[in-house]
Every structure is written in C-alpha cells, then in structure tokens.
Amino acid sequence: LENVERNAINQTEWANVMGSALFYRGFYFYGLLTNFALAYDEQTSDRDLGIPLRLNSNFNERSVRAPVSECFVQIIRDLEASVGYLPDYPSVVTRPSKGAAYAALAKVYLYKRDYEKALEYSERALQLNAQLMDFNGDPDIINTNPNSTPFVRFHKETIFYAEMRAGLFYTTSRGTIDSTLYKSYSLNDLRRPLFFRLSNGLPLFRGTYTGVTRNFGGLSTNELYLTKAECLAFLDKKQEALAVMDQLLVRRINNYSRNGEEFTRESLLQFIRLERRKELVYRNARFADIKRYNKEGANIVIRRVIDGKEYALEPNSSKYALPLPADLVEYTGLPQN
C-alpha cells in the first residue's frame, strides 16, 4: 500500500485493505505464539523465545526468533492499529472488522492475564455484537440429527469466521471426548445433545460452528461472554460476573437456575472456567487456557495412556512450547524448543 496513494476515491477500500492486513498479521502471530512459545510470564518474557516476526515479504531476510515480550508488543500494535481502518461490521464475516479486532485483543490480553484490558476489549466487542443463539430453539440451529453438524455456517454469534484444518489423521469424528468433560454436562444442558453424539457408547464431537465437519477457529460472541465474566470474577466483581453468565447459560441450559448458590471469588472463577471449557470445545482455546491457568498455580497435569503407558505433561513444562517444524529449523537455523 505504500505505493498506492490514498485519496477520496479509494479511501474506504484502501483503509479496509490496510486494516485487514494488520488484523490478519496480529491474529495469526498470536495463534503461532500460543503454540510455539511458553505461556506468557512477565518476569521471563524478555528472554523466552517467541516466533520470527516477519514484517515484510523479503524472503532473503534471515528468520530470527523474537522474545515473547516483543512478539506481544507487535501483535497488540497490529490489532490496535487495525481498529482505526476497519469498519464496525464486515461485508461478510470471513473478513475482519472493528468488532473482530476488539475480540482478538480481548483474547490476547486474557492470555497475557491482563484481566482489566481483556475486560475492556470484550466489552467493546460486545457493544458491536452481543447476540447469542438460544439452544432452546433458534433459527441458526438447523439440524438435530445426531450424525450432522447442528449449526448454520454463518450464525449470529460469528464475529470473524475462520476454520481450523485437521492435522495428520486427526478428525473430530474419530477423537473420543474426555469422559470427565462429557459427564460435567447436566442432563438438561442443551449443549450435550448439540455438541456431541454417541458412537458405541462413546461421545464424539459434532457441534462445530462451521456448519461442516471442520472446526471453527475464529472469533465469536459466546467466547466474549465467558472472557468478560472471567475478568469480572478475577477482579472480584462477583455479581456482575454472575449476571453475564446468566445471560449465556439461560440460552444453554433448559430451565436454568442458580438456585441461590453462593460463590467465593475462587469458586466463581472455577465455575466460569469450567463453563468456558464446556462451551469452547474444539475451539483452539483449551491449550492456551491451561498454560495461563498453570501460571496462576492451577497445577493441571495432562495425562494420556497409550498402549498401556502413561504420558504426563506437567504444569509449566518446557514442552508446552511445541517443537518447531524440523524442516524450518534445518533451513533457517532457528533454535528448536
């Protein structure tokens, strides 16, 4: 765009291209960082290895892994700058918008455990779109057949639409849901039949927000409600947090009621974080959430038993930074995790 003059004729298109470019870069830098770097730690982020920050198309420039702190500065700078160019609402939800930039910033700040900033941006995003599907019956729920995906592709909760590709031989149609997670849904929880189907008595996921078998990797209002509620609870604003959760859960659970249940700050956080896990299944959220929870002392250990042998991923392990692709390391000389 530096070679294209912005004028009265092209100013809207020029701004949308600039804003979109900044949004995409920030959004995907963040996605890479949550997978290939350790959880954000204010004390070590200036020396923890992040990702290469490629800011131009010159393939002759050598890739260098920037510190995590520098990566977050770049991500936030890009997303904040995109706000000034993007429209409030996109022409189609596969394109960025101001609401998408706010939602992405809420996601980034939540991962950084900056709860005040995450609250601010979740509220800004919800001011533009606060719609939720009502699982009791909604026009966007088009198929109750347990062998099909239940939601229309571009429904009212979608702020920015993106899909996640299945890696190697992974598909949700083959991956059994954690039995503990499945049992956490009450029988009157409408997510239970909409999100899952049973195959030989085992739960499999079907509730993708894409309307097809691929999983949703974009931004949506239901995640914003959970982000806002968690931030309010963390900041000890219990009644406000519960009011936000009520708005979500009354649309998720048949005859929903809290029955006057009292919460401490910690029990409320646990309640909201469990609902976040139940709501954002196969949404590329849980891995990042576990990383930040463990930084706060949650001590979550991920265990898997394969061929009779148990494997455990310990809290704050260096293995939370996934290995870089071997060919990338070979060609560029980047330090491996």
ABEGO torsion letter per residue (X at the ends): XAABBBBAAAAAAAAAAAAAAAAAAAAAAAAAAAAABBBBBAAAAAABBBBBBBABABAABBBBBBBAAAAAAAAAAAAAAAAAABBABBABAABBBAAAAAAAAAAAAAAAGBAAAAAAAAAAAAAABABBBBAAEBAABABABAABBABBABBAABABBBBBBBBEABBAAABBBBAAAAAABBAABAAAAAABBBBGGBBBBAABAAGBABBBABBBAAAAAAAAAAAAAAAGBAAAAAAAAAAAAAAABBGBBAGGBBBBAAAAAAAAAAAAAAAABGAGAAAAAAAAAAAAGAGBBBBBBBGGBBBBBBBGBAAABBBBBAAAAAAAGBBBX
